[in-house]
Amino acid sequence: MNRYKAPHCMFPLRIIIFLALSVAACNIPQMVLETPIPTNPPKPTDTTIPPPTPKPTRTSIPTSTPVPSELVWFGPNMGSRDFPELFTKPEQWSEARSLIDVFKFHTQDVYDYPIDHPCTICGDNTLNAFIDVQAFQKLTEWGLTVDIDVGAVKEWGCTGKEEFRVAKTAIDNVQRNGGTVSFLSMDEPYMGGEYAPPGSKPCGYSMEQSANVTSWFIRRVNTTYPHIIVGDIEPYPYFSVSELEQWISALEANGTKPAFFHLDVNMLEGGKRPDVETDLPKLKQFFRDHQIPFGIIFTSNVNFNPASDRAYFDGTMDWIHTVNNIIGKPQQVVFNSWSGPRPNGVHEIPLNLPENDPNSYSHTRLILEGLKVFDQ
């Protein structure tokens, strides 16, 4: 497979994405181990599932804003100790930045936490910290689009209404401070309908109920923010290939579908290695048939709490080689960490900078080395 490169034309791919999104705006278990958002939220007054819409035929599914099929995404760990330095020391990741199209934030980093309920897993990476370094404005100046990982179906909301309120707060926080949110990645809504962290009460939904709430959430975002593209992240092999296919079909039956799909793979689900050699080609073909760009998250998915940056680097590179040997370069290459917590309670592995020190196993160096694999 060819190594990712910006097209040899006047405008690089990420600028084309911005232009396309601007036109659209005028025209229209493994799970992420994150602290629930918001901490101790107010209970919704209406906890009923939004009523289902009449099931249209497949051809009546609304056409989503076109998403360029080949994109590179970068999501630093929410508590990574040098996260703000990505914006104060841009020279230390200039090459990696030139290869990235979408910059990902976790909701926790851009949400207004009350003083008495701080984001313990974020360390010092609060909304104000990013405002202070003009992070959102600089991403706009660099031509990088912004994605936020958000809840759509979670045990702390269940109906999608509270999840939308939290997502709206995060979006508005970015956009009030010089940024433009172009993507939302729903954080495992299929799983969120049936699973809850220990000590929490699950929603207890069937797949169809979760799909109903997820479709409501997608429509609500599309109505409120017509320029924002909404995609889905789901875990495998927590859900089998067949279950993931049924999930997408359930969303389509509700008249919606994700604009992109990112696979979150646990290589030691239940202590057993999944059959990725068989399943990844099946998923790649399924999403091609459904015209949904298919991406894979590249993280340390054998060890979710690596002891060092090097352990994270080596584990992720092994996963990159595995995927490349099976299906080549995915349409969407997603570098994203949530590893942790460390003994201090913060999700901080790995560091992000610099990109060019052979003795530093940084996230930006991982982007460069990982993308080279697809050129071999």
Secondary structure, DSSP 8 states (H G I E B T S, - for coil): -------SSSS-HHHHHHHHHHHHHHH---------SSSS----S--S---------GGGS-------S-EEEEE--TT-TTTTHHHH-GGGGHHHHHT--EEEEEGGGGS---TTS--GGGTT--HHHHHHTTHHHHHHHTT-EEEEEE-SS-TTTSSSHHHHHHHHHHHHHHHTTT--EEEEEEE-HHHHTT---TTS------HHHHHHHHHHHHHHHHHH-TT-EEEEEEEETTS-HHHHHHHHHHHHHTT---S-EEEEE-TTGGGS---HHHHHHHHHHHHHHTT--EEEEES--S-SS-SSHHHHHHHHHHHHHHHHHHH-S-SEEEEE------TTS----S----SS-TT---HHHHHHHHHHHTT-
